[in-house]
Amino acid sequence: MTGSDRRRPLEGIVVVEVAGGAAAAYCGRMLADAGATVVLAETSPGQRLRGIVRVQTPLEEAWADCMSAGKRLARVADRAALEALCRDADLVLVGEASGFDACAALPRRATVELNWFGRQGPYRDWTGNDLVVQALTGMPQMAGSMEGPPVQAGDRQSTNVAGVTAYIAALAALLAPPATAPRRFEVGILEANLVLSEMHMHFFERDGLPMKRCGINRFMPNSPVGVYPSREGWIGITATTPEQWKSLCAALEMDEQAADEGLATRELRFTRLDEVEQAMVRALSRRSAEEWAAAGRRHKVPMVVVPDAAGILTHPIFELRSALAELPRGDVTLKVPRTPFGLTRTPVAQRLQPLQQAAPEGPGASAAPAAPAASAASAVRGTPAASDAALASAAPAAAAKAGAVPGDAGPLAGLTVVDFAMGWAGPLATRLLADLGADVLKIEAGRYPDWWRGVNWTPEYIEARSYEDAKPFCAMNRGKRGISVDLTTEVGRRLALELIAGADAVVENQAAGVMGKLGLGNETLLAHNPGLVMVSMSAFGTGNPWSDTRAYGSTLEQGAGVPSFAGFPGTQPTMYHLAYGDPLGGLFGCAALLTALHERRRSGQGQYVNLSMVEAMLQFTTPALLERQLGGAEPPRRGNRHAAMAPHGFYPAAGDDQWIAASAPDHDAFARLARVIGRPGWAQDPAFATLERRAARHDEIDAAIAAWSSIRDRDEAAQLLQDAGVAAAPLHHAEELFENAHLEANGFYIDLVREFSGPQRQGGIAIVQDGRRLGARQPAPLLGEHSREVLLARAGVDPARYERLVRDDVVTFAPKGLRSAMPPAVEVPAQRRIA
């Protein structure tokens, strides 16, 4: 990236990661990639591999090397020495498998502790892993064939989601105003992953229809959405609106289908999906996936190549954007997904450094020595005065202007964000900021409301104010203030610039070029406010040949190649989610923004964050990329089985479409499982003594588990296995998550009452600060609800001028019918920020 600062955004920050757990390891890796000094502390040999290496194989060991890249190993002699090490750090990251009491850590700023299931509720003491968490979120229930079994998402994904959530907590701690004692943050891995299923909860709330599994790559009523064979390679397609369907038919030369009124809507097409997809496959066979993706860009249809591992490693856009980092490992260099922050002035590491081993002490020493007290952290920190100076400037600039913030305010109190985002990914990023205490100003207009409010803008829909009863919109926009400004007018643009002049950050996820056409492109905004952090969230990032790719969350999953490694042997690449890329993009968008804001404390400069949400999804392909490079062949689709565990899968329970998840990572767990299901002899049978032998008899083991589970209630079966120390869980349905005793016990829900739409239960943020669940308690704004108070306070508008803005329809409070065409590009004079 040209014009970049050689210093990375978190340089000068010292983190002690108390080793143990894949989620914490991923969080620590991101902190190291962003420039923090991460000291990986273990009190016993091999602690750093706990929860990361499940079995000694080259793939597992390569994953561990990837997660420890950029860190420094410190073997401490005992708990007292570990506590001393923590006292000299800015942050302490406590792994979910570390066994360390986070209360014993007293760092300068905060602790961030990961756990599987929180501190309360029936799951509190359960054994956790990725499969268990996926089952409890309900997401696998909607993926796979109608008859089952459901399909798992893939390895390491749940812990990755929790890792980036913990990173958000860590950056919020660094940006928070100084406190009299270290802040203590807790992140639950299960709760962090519920961000993936919350939208399906609200679909059920809106429609009253239970979520059902409709077949491989079928998500009712959206159609067509899927992965299809072409002449060469696989192509991902999502065409849901009538306009997209017409454009897809034009691109594929499907004139007969285009003229068929019985296929005009997604609902109609879903009832004839076999016929539709057969016609598509015939047409797609004429060209390669790359050719069809180019046609999709020309016709403005979401169409992308679905790469396999080899395709990811040689992907032209990933190469252009340096989306893959280099990981030296012995005499080879592996490629792994780079932390996808997209900071253009202070990028994160592109070449990773292997874990630095501490120098051995004493004759014949071969392992990292025990470190006395806090020498490891002190050696890399520099003078204490430098850290104290950083502490003094920790609060956002806006907080300093506003005065002291309340003691119970969120860590981002005083931060102002102008939110031009719509849909799911961008609004989720800004909702997380609001949940953490930021003042988020959501910009809409009567001509351009957030499309989660509706797409069928009939007079009846508007008259009934149905756009204010849109459940997904209400969930994605709590805690924000709503401002109505028509950006297609000169007056509206200038009002937006006035708001931006006093803001810390801007977030947008519009189609490529839209912000520039409005006169609000990144160069204009950064000239207007040099301290601004502007985050653009798009599929492949801006400024490259694929930037104009139209995309949904499904497109992001497809474009990252994730379906290539999911599903059963012999099936097509299998999607896990209707819009997997949206929540992942939102999490990484929030993380990138906070990283850039932290860097601004040092430099005083803002920057443009060119985020690719496909690269956010790319993080999930790390195991497959490592397997491809180590083994030389494409990783197989394993269904619900696992390369490091046997058994591992979903098993039927009593009742219609009821399942449990169960897995055994080692022989001890397998022996406990065998006794529970009535096969105690297997515990001593040499035929099941090793992973390889159990894998060879996986069919036999699966049949025995299924025979036992199929006559039992799923919750009862899961509890019996958990009581024996076996990782297991009921496979929830998304509609059940509104009333879950465990989530209730942990205070996860936020219950709000909103004007017009009434009461709504929402999932909270998976971050607890000092024993209190964070999260905004203000419902989503009505269209333009806070326009007057915000424009008068922040845009220099007086009451008389405000009334003129309303009369001139610059400020509106109801949709104005169909959206008009985007105006031509305009030149807006840059104005300097007023101090």
Buried (B, 14 or more C-beta within 10 A) or exposed (E): EEEEBEBBBBBBBBBBBBBBBBBBBBBBBBBBBBBBBBBBBBBEEEBBBBBBBBBEBEBBBBBBBBBBBBBBBBBBEEEEBBBBBBBBBBBBBBBBBBBBEBEBBBBBBBBBBBBBBBEBBBBBEBBBBBBBBBBBBBBBBBBBBEEBBBBBBBBBBBBBBBBBBBBBBBBBBBBBBEBEEBBBBBBBBBBBBBBBBBBBBBBBBEEEEEBBBBBBBBBBBBBBBBBBBBEEBBBBBBBBEEEBBBBBBBBBEBEEBBEBEEBBBBEBBBBBBEBBBEBBEEBBEEBBBBBBBBBBBEBBBBBBBBBBBBBBBEBEBBEBBEBBBBBBBEEEEBBBBBBBBBBBBBBBBBEBEBBBEBEEEEEEEEEBBBBEBBBBBBBBBEEEEEBEEBBEEBBBBBBEEBEEBEEEBBBBBBBBBBBBBBBBBBBBBBBBBBBBBBBBBBBBBBBBBBEBBBEEBEEEBBEEBBBBBBBBBBBBBBBBBBBBBBBBBEBBBBBBBBBBBBBBBBBBBBBBBBBBBBBBBBEBBBBBBBBBBBBBBBBBBBEBEBBBBBBBBBBBBBBBBBBBBBBBEEBBBBBBBBBBBBBBBBBBBBBBBBBBBBBBBBBEBBBBBBBBBBBBBBBBBBBBBBBBBBEEEBBEBBBBBBBBBBBBBBBBBEEEBBBBBBBBBEBEBBBBBBBBBEBEEBBEBEEBBBBEBBBEBBEBBBEBBBEBBBEBBBBBBBBBBBEBBBBBBBBBBBBBBBEBEBBEBBBBBBEBEBEEBEEBBBBBBBBBBBEEBBBBEEBBBBBBBBBBEBBBEBBEBEEEEBEEBBEEBBBBEBBBEEBEEBBEEBEBEEBEBEE
